[in-house]
Amino acid sequence: MPIMHPASLQARDLAGVWYIFGGAALFVAVFVYGLIFFSVARWRERAGNTGIPPQFTKNPPIEITGVVIPLIMVIGLFYITYVREGVVDFLKPNPYAVVDVTAYRWSWQFRYPGHSVVVNGTVHNPPTLVMPVGKMMQINLNSDDVVHSFWVPSFLFKRDANPGITNHFDITPTQTGFFHGVCAEYCGLDHALMTFNVKVVPVADYDRWLASGGQATI
Amino acid sequence: MTHWLTTTNHKSIGIMYIMTTFLFFIIAGMLSLVIRLQLAQPDQHIVSPHAYNQIFTLHGTAMIFLVIAPFAFGLGNYLVPLQIGAPDMAFPRLNALGVYLFILSGLTIFAGVFAQGGGAAAGWTAYAPLSTIQAGTGGGQDLWIIGLLLNSAATIMVAINFTATILLYRAPGMTMWRMPIFTWEILATALLILMAFPSLAVTMFELLMERHYGAHFFDPQYGGNVVLYQHLFWFFGHPEVYVMILPYFGVISEVVSVFSGKPLYGYVGMVLSAFAIAGLSMGVWAHHMFTTGVVANGFFSGMSFLIAIPTGVKYWNWIGTMWKGRIRLTTAMLYSIGFLSNFLIGGITGVMVASPPIDYQVEDSYFLISHFHYTLGGGALFAVFAAIYYWFPKMFGVKLNETLGKINFWLLFIGFNVTFIPWFFMGIEGMPRRVFTYPAMGDLPWLNAVSSVGAGIMTLGVIAFVWNVIFSKIEQKVAEPLPDDPWGDSFTLEWATSCPPPEFNFHALPPILSERPVWDMNHPELIKQRL
């Protein structure tokens, strides 16, 4: 079964939220399912349970408990959410690398400002985004036509590519290798084929590749 | 036939709504089967990409605007006047206009399939500028927009009618705090519609202006903003989610309390939580937009978490209602327990997706659409079936067969979970929604195959239901006429008149001393104990 393999520093922070929410979800699910199925099994109509049941309608202390405990839980969950989201969304200064990503129907363009490297893809030949491992890369994301969304599942992260608005975010990959990327926002006919590859390489290889204008084999 | 074309009776109009929604349900369900066939394995070509995009657009549009919401309007039309002891709705002719506009809106949307360039293919959310680009979105998209304009007008009409009826047409003794919970939930729904649906009408009108008259509301080249569309759409779209669930909370409350033989536990809390949900739902719309990068994620996330509390109150009260009761496991009650089970998964995953760090992974993925299928399919739709099994004898004078009903329930319940549980894992693994194919990567192929098998099981469940309706209708010809209260020990006023009720509903009303007048009438010895 699929398990998360967070492949960036930011993804590790995001995965932490997943584990906490997953634990809370499991706890609530077991508790409420337990109550529902216990009630149905215990008080279903059968021999020995046929008369008119007690007609009680309220129990204010229990009802208030049923408000207060969830309230405390959601305040806790909100706090975790708010803090972690701040960490992930905060744009740190001095990125090691910068890439301008432009989405268009139905592929992607990756431009490395200050270098003459431009990678364009098509639906049949998806482009590859090269990233240095262990270094922070700032991604500037835009769209040429409709709304798209840049999603690399291994980074546990996506961000919309809006025409007319440039979004910025950081990714610091922690593993070398190939990762699959897709467009997550429905953008028309070939939306399903609007994929790309992410190739995370050692820093030296990245620098060599960039210096060679994207020609060097890495 | 003349009766159906000229009627302004709330019961006939209610049945017109229900029949029409059932027809659209079958069509939208078949569309989803094509989707599951196409996705059963990677790289299939059962339908073309363009056809596929139209199919999921129509599936979503039909299920939301032509099935789940209007079924509740039909049920409300039929039941609200009966439950409050009124002879009809406040504005019978407006009511008839509403149902005609609703039917017309559905026909208009589906007529797009025959337009040049095919039907609408921009998804049920029709994000600009995808939906405003002329190329590739021809007349079908225009018909879709006009259809939704008609639909919003029809919905606003029915909401005005519900509000006026509930506030002004209650029988003597039927104070607000003695209203059945279903009527309360319909009132909360109606007020929510009045706040939210004008935004849909405006958004659709703006889309039309943008497509044909160069309005540039959403065009960044002329100072427009693509995210503005999403704000306007979801300002309607999120309350719409609660328009599709509040009435069904009412259904579940009625069925669970009647078949537990106990009054609804925490009645006041149930009413307050309905209005709390309606109020909060007006302030959470941008949680659909966490990944746009340009909304106040913190605010909308916090507001969304808060909705868990009134929803939790409802669960607490449903369990309290069953507690120490005498639970009769009729098909309607099974569907209600199925609702509690499925909607719980929808609610828990709802809290997860309300957290932006989690949403960054699951927004627009199969995880997210599994979440909302658990709320609207496993939730609302299961309540639709609970309502049909519970009120069918009142509407048509015949009980549906309980054995077939149980087969119907188990097929649908098992099929539903087999279909939708894999989606959570598909989403986490990286499968986006609205794709006509996917790479043969990781666990995606077998998860999709399992899901398609589940869709097949659900189909058998729906066939069992249709068979049950036909079978019971045949059986009716030889059966005795039903008593007023065929379930025995029901609570609310619709069970104090014949099955089906006469044109003006009641020959006489029992005294109304609580929210359970029929129960009080049958158990005079217990009235004192309660008052």
Interface residues (C-beta under 8 A of the other chain):
Chain A: M1 P2 M4 D13 L14 V17 W18 F21 G22 A24 A25 V28 A29 V32 Y33 L35 I36 S39 V40 W43 R44 E45 N49 T50 G51 I52 P53 P54 Q55 F56 T57 K58 N59 I62 E63 G66 V67 P70 L71 V74 L77 F78 I80 T81 Y82 R84 E85 V88 D89 D145 V146 V147 S149 W151 P153 S154 L156 F157 K158 R159 D160 N162 P163 G164 I165 N167 F169 H180 V182 C183 A184 E185 Y186 C187 G188 L189 D190 H191 A192 L193 T195
Chain B: P49 H50 N53 A121 A122 G123 Y127 P129 L130 I133 G136 P220 Q221 G224 N225 V226 V227 S260 G261 K262 P263 L264 Y265 G266 Y267 V268 G269 T291 T292 G293 V294 N297 G298 S301 G302 F305 L306 A308 I309 G312 V313 Y315 W316 N317 I319 G320 M322 W323 K324 G325 R326 I327 R328 L329 I337 L340 S341 L344 I345 I348 T349 V351 M352 S355 P356 P357 I358 Y360 Q361 E363 D364 S365 F425 I428 E429 G430 P432 R433 R434 V435 F436 T437 Y438 P439 M441 G442 D443 H523 L526 Q529 R530
